[in-house]
């Protein structure tokens, strides 16, 4: 994610800022990829702290307009959890906009979100036909950590959930093309395999013994759909970590010696992935100095890197049908 210029003074703004350091209200314009010091602000600004601009006063911003179902506000912590969930959604939607997904120039359908709070029953997250269902309860750090440990996962965040579930929606969009499915099946396997049976087998038996040599995560081994979603979310992780590293003004011998190099504009997937892998190894080392978990606790096998390159190719050209 980029670091943004302050439109009304000195200093920088971060993606989630609502005001400048001097207290001037600002809002993010996702089309211009810049902050503005003027309305119209999103109608959800006072409700959940949305910091994007709207087309007109009293309307929702581009990201909030994608939410067709909002959580029941009578459920405990639903509103603060929803605010954090929408913030994660805005982050991921803006990331994908760097490749022209879900912007006005994208000829395809944007995702529709159902943001649901959990009462006494957990909300299963998923995607069907362009609709992404998200449990806003996962914004709660204690609940999320409990589930992470119960599932023996090395990583679980709301941005991660957004990237994974939107990845399913991206697959649905790409599957409408004549040239995608055969290429996908050659790389990931046949997605027509019985999905419920595959998940039941995975949860009963666990991943194959050699999953590390073929997949990025244990869950990726459960079915081609999940392999795609996990691989796509990892491509977004690695690209955005690299972009954020550069935008924050940090340097590394792994980075190209090119002024203004942009991770999202890099056409060579192998080059991008190798740069990202080098950077995350260094940041993991820094995290350990504070006794923190690795930022990116995954190993990239050769088959996983080939899948990442496949996804990179399709995401960079797919939104505009190239």
ZIFEN-V588580 format. One record per residue. N is the residue number from 1. RES is the residue in one small letter. D_LAST is the distance of its C-alpha to the last C-alpha in whole Angstrom. Layout:
BEGIN
n:N res:RES d_last:D_LAST
n:N res:RES d_last:D_LAST
END
This chain:
BEGIN
n:1 res:x d_last:25
n:2 res:x d_last:26
n:3 res:x d_last:29
n:4 res:x d_last:30
n:5 res:x d_last:32
n:6 res:x d_last:35
n:7 res:x d_last:35
n:8 res:x d_last:39
n:9 res:x d_last:40
n:10 res:x d_last:40
n:11 res:x d_last:38
n:12 res:x d_last:35
n:13 res:x d_last:34
n:14 res:x d_last:32
n:15 res:x d_last:29
n:16 res:x d_last:32
n:17 res:x d_last:35
n:18 res:x d_last:36
n:19 res:x d_last:39
n:20 res:x d_last:39
n:21 res:x d_last:42
n:22 res:x d_last:44
n:23 res:x d_last:44
n:24 res:x d_last:41
n:25 res:x d_last:39
n:26 res:x d_last:35
n:27 res:x d_last:32
n:28 res:x d_last:28
n:29 res:x d_last:26
n:30 res:x d_last:23
n:31 res:x d_last:21
n:32 res:x d_last:23
n:33 res:x d_last:23
n:34 res:x d_last:27
n:35 res:x d_last:30
n:36 res:x d_last:32
n:37 res:x d_last:36
n:38 res:x d_last:36
n:39 res:x d_last:35
n:40 res:x d_last:34
n:41 res:x d_last:34
n:42 res:x d_last:32
n:43 res:x d_last:35
n:44 res:x d_last:35
n:45 res:x d_last:36
n:46 res:x d_last:40
n:47 res:x d_last:39
n:48 res:x d_last:37
n:49 res:x d_last:36
n:50 res:x d_last:33
n:51 res:x d_last:32
n:52 res:x d_last:29
n:53 res:x d_last:30
n:54 res:x d_last:29
n:55 res:x d_last:28
n:56 res:x d_last:32
n:57 res:x d_last:35
n:58 res:x d_last:36
n:59 res:x d_last:33
n:60 res:x d_last:30
n:61 res:x d_last:28
n:62 res:x d_last:24
n:63 res:x d_last:25
n:64 res:x d_last:28
n:65 res:x d_last:27
n:66 res:x d_last:25
n:67 res:x d_last:28
n:68 res:x d_last:30
n:69 res:x d_last:33
n:70 res:x d_last:35
n:71 res:x d_last:37
n:72 res:x d_last:41
n:73 res:x d_last:43
n:74 res:x d_last:46
n:75 res:x d_last:45
n:76 res:x d_last:46
n:77 res:x d_last:43
n:78 res:x d_last:41
n:79 res:x d_last:40
n:80 res:x d_last:40
n:81 res:x d_last:38
n:82 res:x d_last:35
n:83 res:x d_last:35
n:84 res:x d_last:34
n:85 res:x d_last:32
n:86 res:x d_last:30
n:87 res:x d_last:30
n:88 res:x d_last:28
n:89 res:x d_last:26
n:90 res:x d_last:25
n:91 res:x d_last:25
n:92 res:x d_last:22
n:93 res:x d_last:20
n:94 res:x d_last:20
n:95 res:x d_last:19
n:96 res:x d_last:16
n:97 res:x d_last:16
n:98 res:x d_last:15
n:99 res:x d_last:12
n:100 res:x d_last:12
n:101 res:x d_last:13
n:102 res:x d_last:15
n:103 res:x d_last:16
n:104 res:x d_last:16
n:105 res:x d_last:13
n:106 res:x d_last:11
n:107 res:x d_last:12
n:108 res:x d_last:13
n:109 res:x d_last:16
n:110 res:x d_last:18
n:111 res:x d_last:20
n:112 res:x d_last:24
n:113 res:x d_last:26
n:114 res:x d_last:30
n:115 res:x d_last:32
n:116 res:x d_last:35
n:117 res:x d_last:38
n:118 res:x d_last:41
n:119 res:x d_last:44
n:120 res:x d_last:46
n:121 res:x d_last:43
n:122 res:x d_last:40
n:123 res:x d_last:37
n:124 res:x d_last:34
n:125 res:x d_last:31
n:126 res:x d_last:28
n:127 res:x d_last:25
n:128 res:x d_last:25
n:129 res:x d_last:22
n:130 res:x d_last:21
n:131 res:x d_last:24
n:132 res:x d_last:25
n:133 res:x d_last:29
n:134 res:x d_last:30
n:135 res:x d_last:34
n:136 res:x d_last:35
n:137 res:x d_last:38
n:138 res:x d_last:36
n:139 res:x d_last:36
n:140 res:x d_last:40
n:141 res:x d_last:40
n:142 res:x d_last:43
n:143 res:x d_last:42
n:144 res:x d_last:38
n:145 res:x d_last:41
n:146 res:x d_last:43
n:147 res:x d_last:40
n:148 res:x d_last:38
n:149 res:x d_last:42
n:150 res:x d_last:42
n:151 res:x d_last:39
n:152 res:x d_last:39
n:153 res:x d_last:36
n:154 res:x d_last:36
n:155 res:x d_last:33
n:156 res:x d_last:33
n:157 res:x d_last:32
n:158 res:x d_last:31
n:159 res:x d_last:28
n:160 res:x d_last:27
n:161 res:x d_last:28
n:162 res:x d_last:25
n:163 res:x d_last:22
n:164 res:x d_last:24
n:165 res:x d_last:24
n:166 res:x d_last:20
n:167 res:x d_last:19
n:168 res:x d_last:20
n:169 res:x d_last:19
n:170 res:x d_last:15
n:171 res:x d_last:16
n:172 res:x d_last:17
n:173 res:x d_last:14
n:174 res:x d_last:11
n:175 res:x d_last:14
n:176 res:x d_last:14
n:177 res:x d_last:11
n:178 res:x d_last:12
n:179 res:x d_last:11
n:180 res:x d_last:12
n:181 res:x d_last:16
n:182 res:x d_last:17
n:183 res:x d_last:15
n:184 res:x d_last:17
n:185 res:x d_last:20
n:186 res:x d_last:20
n:187 res:x d_last:20
n:188 res:x d_last:22
n:189 res:x d_last:24
n:190 res:x d_last:24
n:191 res:x d_last:24
n:192 res:x d_last:26
n:193 res:x d_last:29
n:194 res:x d_last:31
n:195 res:x d_last:30
n:196 res:x d_last:34
n:197 res:x d_last:35
n:198 res:x d_last:33
n:199 res:x d_last:34
n:200 res:x d_last:37
n:201 res:x d_last:38
n:202 res:x d_last:36
n:203 res:x d_last:38
n:204 res:x d_last:41
n:205 res:x d_last:41
n:206 res:x d_last:39
n:207 res:x d_last:36
n:208 res:x d_last:36
n:209 res:x d_last:39
n:210 res:x d_last:36
n:211 res:x d_last:33
n:212 res:x d_last:33
n:213 res:x d_last:32
n:214 res:x d_last:29
n:215 res:x d_last:28
n:216 res:x d_last:28
n:217 res:x d_last:30
n:218 res:x d_last:33
n:219 res:x d_last:31
n:220 res:x d_last:28
n:221 res:x d_last:30
n:222 res:x d_last:31
n:223 res:x d_last:28
n:224 res:x d_last:24
n:225 res:x d_last:23
n:226 res:x d_last:25
n:227 res:x d_last:24
n:228 res:x d_last:20
n:229 res:x d_last:22
n:230 res:x d_last:24
n:231 res:x d_last:21
n:232 res:x d_last:19
n:233 res:x d_last:22
n:234 res:x d_last:23
n:235 res:x d_last:20
n:236 res:x d_last:20
n:237 res:x d_last:24
n:238 res:x d_last:23
n:239 res:x d_last:21
n:240 res:x d_last:23
n:241 res:x d_last:26
n:242 res:x d_last:25
n:243 res:x d_last:24
n:244 res:x d_last:27
n:245 res:x d_last:29
n:246 res:x d_last:28
n:247 res:x d_last:28
n:248 res:x d_last:32
n:249 res:x d_last:33
n:250 res:x d_last:33
n:251 res:x d_last:33
n:252 res:x d_last:33
n:253 res:x d_last:33
n:254 res:x d_last:30
n:255 res:x d_last:28
n:256 res:x d_last:27
n:257 res:x d_last:29
n:258 res:x d_last:27
n:259 res:x d_last:27
n:260 res:x d_last:25
n:261 res:x d_last:23
n:262 res:x d_last:20
n:263 res:x d_last:20
n:264 res:x d_last:16
n:265 res:x d_last:15
n:266 res:x d_last:16
n:267 res:x d_last:14
n:268 res:x d_last:16
n:269 res:x d_last:17
n:270 res:x d_last:20
n:271 res:x d_last:21
n:272 res:x d_last:21
n:273 res:x d_last:22
n:274 res:x d_last:25
n:275 res:x d_last:26
n:276 res:x d_last:26
n:277 res:x d_last:28
n:278 res:x d_last:30
n:279 res:x d_last:30
n:280 res:x d_last:31
n:281 res:x d_last:34
n:282 res:x d_last:35
n:283 res:x d_last:35
n:284 res:x d_last:36
n:285 res:x d_last:39
n:286 res:x d_last:40
n:287 res:x d_last:40
n:288 res:x d_last:42
n:289 res:x d_last:45
n:290 res:x d_last:45
n:291 res:x d_last:45
n:292 res:x d_last:42
n:293 res:x d_last:39
n:294 res:x d_last:37
n:295 res:x d_last:34
n:296 res:x d_last:31
n:297 res:x d_last:34
n:298 res:x d_last:31
n:299 res:x d_last:31
n:300 res:x d_last:28
n:301 res:x d_last:29
n:302 res:x d_last:27
n:303 res:x d_last:25
n:304 res:x d_last:24
n:305 res:x d_last:23
n:306 res:x d_last:21
n:307 res:x d_last:20
n:308 res:x d_last:19
n:309 res:x d_last:17
n:310 res:x d_last:15
n:311 res:x d_last:14
n:312 res:x d_last:13
n:313 res:x d_last:10
n:314 res:x d_last:9
n:315 res:x d_last:10
n:316 res:x d_last:9
n:317 res:x d_last:5
n:318 res:x d_last:6
n:319 res:x d_last:8
n:320 res:x d_last:6
n:321 res:x d_last:4
n:322 res:x d_last:0
END
